[in-house]
Amino acid sequence: MDFVKYIDFLRRNMKTLKKVLIAYLVAVVIFDVVLPRGEHTHYWIDKVFAFWTAFSIVGCFLLIKIGKGIAHLFLSKDEDYYG
């Protein structure tokens, strides 16, 4: 497979990709609301609708932001570092 062509295709269609991913997240939340909970959940938080979906989205966002911040803190150099 030619991954460069695939990545180039995704970069050229960024708006469509964003719309598809947002639709996917909305579908996951709807699926979580429609999914039967049952009476015997293990934890009380399992009864909260869309909690795990929201938790994973927030967790992913925080991991990306914290990782990017740490990378900039430890890996970035001054402008005149190589000069």
C-alpha positions as CSV (number, residue, x, y, z in Angstrom):
1,M,0.0,0.0,0.0
2,D,1.1,3.5,-0.7
3,F,0.5,5.3,2.6
4,V,1.7,8.6,1.3
5,K,-1.1,8.8,-1.1
6,Y,-3.6,7.8,1.6
7,I,-2.3,10.5,4.0
8,D,-2.3,13.0,1.1
9,F,-6.0,12.1,0.4
10,L,-6.9,12.6,4.1
11,R,-5.1,16.0,4.1
12,R,-6.9,17.2,1.0
13,N,-10.3,16.2,2.5
14,M,-9.8,17.4,6.1
15,K,-13.3,19.0,6.4
16,T,-15.0,15.8,5.3
17,L,-12.8,13.8,7.7
18,K,-13.8,16.1,10.6
19,K,-17.5,15.8,9.7
20,V,-17.2,12.0,9.6
21,L,-15.4,11.8,12.9
22,I,-17.9,14.1,14.6
23,A,-20.7,12.0,13.2
24,Y,-19.0,8.9,14.6
25,L,-18.8,10.5,18.1
26,V,-22.4,11.5,18.0
27,A,-23.4,7.9,16.9
28,V,-21.4,6.5,19.9
29,V,-23.2,8.8,22.3
30,I,-26.6,7.9,20.8
31,F,-25.7,4.2,21.0
32,D,-24.7,4.7,24.6
33,V,-28.0,6.3,25.4
34,V,-30.0,3.6,23.6
35,L,-28.0,0.7,25.1
36,P,-30.0,-1.0,27.9
37,R,-28.3,-0.5,31.3
38,G,-29.8,-3.4,33.3
39,E,-30.4,-3.4,37.0
40,H,-27.2,-5.1,38.0
41,T,-24.4,-2.6,37.0
42,H,-21.1,-3.1,38.8
43,Y,-20.5,0.6,39.6
44,W,-22.9,3.5,40.1
45,I,-21.1,5.5,37.3
46,D,-22.3,2.8,34.8
47,K,-25.8,4.2,35.2
48,V,-24.8,7.7,34.0
49,F,-25.6,8.0,30.3
50,A,-22.6,8.7,28.0
51,F,-20.2,8.9,30.9
52,W,-17.6,6.6,29.5
53,T,-17.8,8.2,26.1
54,A,-17.3,11.7,27.5
55,F,-14.6,10.4,29.8
56,S,-12.7,8.9,26.9
57,I,-13.0,12.0,24.7
58,V,-11.8,14.3,27.6
59,G,-9.0,11.8,28.5
60,C,-7.8,11.6,24.9
61,F,-7.8,15.4,24.6
62,L,-5.9,15.8,27.8
63,L,-3.3,13.2,26.9
64,I,-2.7,15.0,23.6
65,K,-2.4,18.4,25.2
66,I,-0.2,17.3,28.1
67,G,2.0,15.2,25.8
68,K,2.5,18.1,23.4
69,G,3.2,20.5,26.3
70,I,5.8,18.1,27.8
71,A,7.4,17.6,24.3
72,H,7.7,21.4,23.8
73,L,9.1,21.8,27.3
74,F,11.9,19.2,27.0
75,L,12.5,19.0,23.2
76,S,12.3,22.5,21.9
77,K,15.4,24.6,21.5
78,D,15.9,28.3,21.4
79,E,15.8,30.1,18.0
80,D,19.6,30.7,18.0
81,Y,20.5,27.2,19.4
82,Y,22.0,26.0,16.1
83,G,23.4,29.4,15.1
